Amino acid sequence: MAEIKLKITQIKSSIGYRKRAGDTLTALGIRKMNHSVMQNDTPAIRGMIRYVAHLVKVEEV
């Protein structure tokens, strides 16, 4: 069975939001604006994405 990958791109700055939102972006591996990372589709990653959904764009690859 093929594992689903997610392409996560930061589209909005975390400045002005709680520190935890910025820490979540760092945990996802995102370093700066318009930076994209590939992550496996797991419940833990989906939970982090849900927490910062207003700051990121997610695409299935």
ChimeraX commands (.cxc) that place a marker at each C-alpha (Angstrom):
marker #1 position 0.00,0.00,0.00 radius 0.5
marker #1 position 1.41,3.38,-1.00 radius 0.5
marker #1 position 1.97,5.85,1.79 radius 0.5
marker #1 position 0.29,9.22,1.32 radius 0.5
marker #1 position 2.57,12.26,1.49 radius 0.5
marker #1 position 1.47,15.78,2.35 radius 0.5
marker #1 position 3.09,18.93,1.00 radius 0.5
marker #1 position 2.75,21.61,3.68 radius 0.5
marker #1 position 3.50,25.24,2.75 radius 0.5
marker #1 position 3.45,28.23,5.10 radius 0.5
marker #1 position 1.33,30.98,3.56 radius 0.5
marker #1 position 0.93,33.36,6.51 radius 0.5
marker #1 position 3.29,34.60,9.22 radius 0.5
marker #1 position 2.99,33.30,12.77 radius 0.5
marker #1 position 3.83,36.74,14.17 radius 0.5
marker #1 position 0.95,37.96,16.30 radius 0.5
marker #1 position -0.28,34.45,17.11 radius 0.5
marker #1 position 0.47,32.35,20.16 radius 0.5
marker #1 position 4.02,31.04,20.56 radius 0.5
marker #1 position 2.66,27.51,20.36 radius 0.5
marker #1 position 1.60,28.12,16.73 radius 0.5
marker #1 position 5.17,29.06,15.80 radius 0.5
marker #1 position 6.50,26.07,17.71 radius 0.5
marker #1 position 4.10,23.82,15.81 radius 0.5
marker #1 position 5.37,25.16,12.48 radius 0.5
marker #1 position 8.92,24.45,13.62 radius 0.5
marker #1 position 7.92,20.92,14.65 radius 0.5
marker #1 position 6.49,20.38,11.17 radius 0.5
marker #1 position 9.87,21.42,9.74 radius 0.5
marker #1 position 8.76,24.75,8.28 radius 0.5
marker #1 position 11.39,27.45,8.66 radius 0.5
marker #1 position 10.10,30.56,6.87 radius 0.5
marker #1 position 7.35,31.98,4.66 radius 0.5
marker #1 position 6.58,30.03,1.45 radius 0.5
marker #1 position 8.77,27.16,2.67 radius 0.5
marker #1 position 7.35,23.72,1.84 radius 0.5
marker #1 position 8.00,20.38,3.49 radius 0.5
marker #1 position 6.90,16.83,2.71 radius 0.5
marker #1 position 5.47,14.83,5.62 radius 0.5
marker #1 position 3.81,11.43,5.88 radius 0.5
marker #1 position 0.06,11.48,6.46 radius 0.5
marker #1 position -0.21,10.41,10.10 radius 0.5
marker #1 position -2.68,11.35,12.84 radius 0.5
marker #1 position 0.04,13.33,14.67 radius 0.5
marker #1 position 0.88,15.40,11.58 radius 0.5
marker #1 position -2.83,15.95,10.84 radius 0.5
marker #1 position -3.29,17.25,14.40 radius 0.5
marker #1 position -0.43,19.73,13.99 radius 0.5
marker #1 position -1.85,20.86,10.64 radius 0.5
marker #1 position -5.27,21.38,12.22 radius 0.5
marker #1 position -3.73,23.59,14.91 radius 0.5
marker #1 position -2.04,25.90,12.36 radius 0.5
marker #1 position -4.56,25.49,9.51 radius 0.5
marker #1 position -4.91,29.29,9.24 radius 0.5
marker #1 position -1.17,29.61,8.50 radius 0.5
marker #1 position -0.54,26.76,6.05 radius 0.5
marker #1 position -1.70,25.27,2.76 radius 0.5
marker #1 position -1.79,21.46,2.49 radius 0.5
marker #1 position -1.70,19.36,-0.69 radius 0.5
marker #1 position -1.73,15.58,-1.05 radius 0.5
marker #1 position 1.09,14.25,-3.21 radius 0.5
marker link #1:1,2 radius 0.2
marker link #1:2,3 radius 0.2
marker link #1:3,4 radius 0.2
marker link #1:4,5 radius 0.2
marker link #1:5,6 radius 0.2
marker link #1:6,7 radius 0.2
marker link #1:7,8 radius 0.2
marker link #1:8,9 radius 0.2
marker link #1:9,10 radius 0.2
marker link #1:10,11 radius 0.2
marker link #1:11,12 radius 0.2
marker link #1:12,13 radius 0.2
marker link #1:13,14 radius 0.2
marker link #1:14,15 radius 0.2
marker link #1:15,16 radius 0.2
marker link #1:16,17 radius 0.2
marker link #1:17,18 radius 0.2
marker link #1:18,19 radius 0.2
marker link #1:19,20 radius 0.2
marker link #1:20,21 radius 0.2
marker link #1:21,22 radius 0.2
marker link #1:22,23 radius 0.2
marker link #1:23,24 radius 0.2
marker link #1:24,25 radius 0.2
marker link #1:25,26 radius 0.2
marker link #1:26,27 radius 0.2
marker link #1:27,28 radius 0.2
marker link #1:28,29 radius 0.2
marker link #1:29,30 radius 0.2
marker link #1:30,31 radius 0.2
marker link #1:31,32 radius 0.2
marker link #1:32,33 radius 0.2
marker link #1:33,34 radius 0.2
marker link #1:34,35 radius 0.2
marker link #1:35,36 radius 0.2
marker link #1:36,37 radius 0.2
marker link #1:37,38 radius 0.2
marker link #1:38,39 radius 0.2
marker link #1:39,40 radius 0.2
marker link #1:40,41 radius 0.2
marker link #1:41,42 radius 0.2
marker link #1:42,43 radius 0.2
marker link #1:43,44 radius 0.2
marker link #1:44,45 radius 0.2
marker link #1:45,46 radius 0.2
marker link #1:46,47 radius 0.2
marker link #1:47,48 radius 0.2
marker link #1:48,49 radius 0.2
marker link #1:49,50 radius 0.2
marker link #1:50,51 radius 0.2
marker link #1:51,52 radius 0.2
marker link #1:52,53 radius 0.2
marker link #1:53,54 radius 0.2
marker link #1:54,55 radius 0.2
marker link #1:55,56 radius 0.2
marker link #1:56,57 radius 0.2
marker link #1:57,58 radius 0.2
marker link #1:58,59 radius 0.2
marker link #1:59,60 radius 0.2
marker link #1:60,61 radius 0.2
view
